[in-house]
Amino acid sequence: MKQIFRLFTPLCLIALTALTFVACSEKDDAVEEYANWQQTNDQFFSQLLSQARQRVSAGDATWRVIRKWSLQDSIHVSDDNYIVARVISSGQSTQHPLYNDSVRVMYETRLLPSATYTSGRIIDKTFEGDFNPRTAYAKLIGVNSSSTTDGLSTALQKMNVGDRWQIYVPYNLGYGIENATVNNVLIPAYSTLVYDLTLVATYHAGSDIPDYQARPQLND
């Protein structure tokens, strides 16, 4: 897990610079957790996308810029129809999910840094403490499930079994421009989502899904 935060920390600084002040209530001095949140997220993702494209153009294969899964390559789309991914490690398999498949994944989902959550508030995760593929829970989800964001679905269809990626999803492909709640955690409107995602297994539609026991084949 330490490796992922080394990757995340420099990019977090972009988000923190956009928080030029923290608004407080004149009545009770309560900190506004997500002050200037749309501006913070817009600036963060715009700069991240630009940096990722530069790295891809320079031949850095650890960075990916991926168009929303449902959009044809031949049409022009705005920047908020892309996700950014960085490969942390690659599996040995060439098997990858299709849109109608189910998958088992190990993951953590965060927001960008905010007033009191300086590493980004955790929305959901399938492991405790530092990531360990031997002990993390592999959750079963549908690639096209109503609870799966477009950004996550886009990433999954480009991953191979055993891959571990850090994924940045703009709010257009996340929970959008209205507040949402996941696991009793508020996701404010205009939130970029940051996933630490490991693809453990994939199952084609209609196939039997066994209980998960074995660890994913990850590179050491």
C-alpha positions, 0 to 999 in steps of 0.5 A: 500500500505504501507504493500506491501512496507514493504515486498518489501523494504528488498528485494530491498536492495539485488538489491541495493547492486548489484549496486556497482557503477553507470556508468556516461558518461565522456562527460556529467556526465549523470547517467546510469539508469540501470547500471549492470542491468542483474547482478542486476536482476540475483542476486536479483531473485536468492537470492529471490528464495532461500529465498522463498524456505526456507520459503516454506520448513519451512511451511510458507504458505504466500510464493509460488514458482510456476513453469511456467504454461506450464511446467510439474512437472515431468521435470527438469527446470532451476530456471528462469522458476519459479515465486515467490509470497507472499500472502498479503491477501486472498479472500473468493472465491475458484474460480480461472482462467483457461488458456483461461479465462478473468479476472479483475485485479487491479495491479501495476507493477514495476521494481527493484530499479535503479539509480534514481528510488529508489523504482523501476520505475512504468510501469503500474498501475490501481490505484492512490496513495495507493491501495484502492479496493473500488476505484481502476480500475479493468482492463479486461485482457486475461490470455493467451493474447499476452500482458500478460507475462508468469509470470503473466499468471502463477500467475493468474492460481494459485490465487483465486478471491479476493486474493492479491499477490506480485509477482516476475517474472524473465525476462525469464517469463517477457519481456526477454533479449531485451528492450521493451516498455509498456505505453511509459515506457522503460523496459530494457532487463533482467528486473525482474517484481514486481506485486502488483496484486489483482484478482477481477473476472474471466470469462470462455471463451465464457461467457458474461462479465458484467460491473464491479461495485462491489468491490472484496471480500477482507479480512479486 
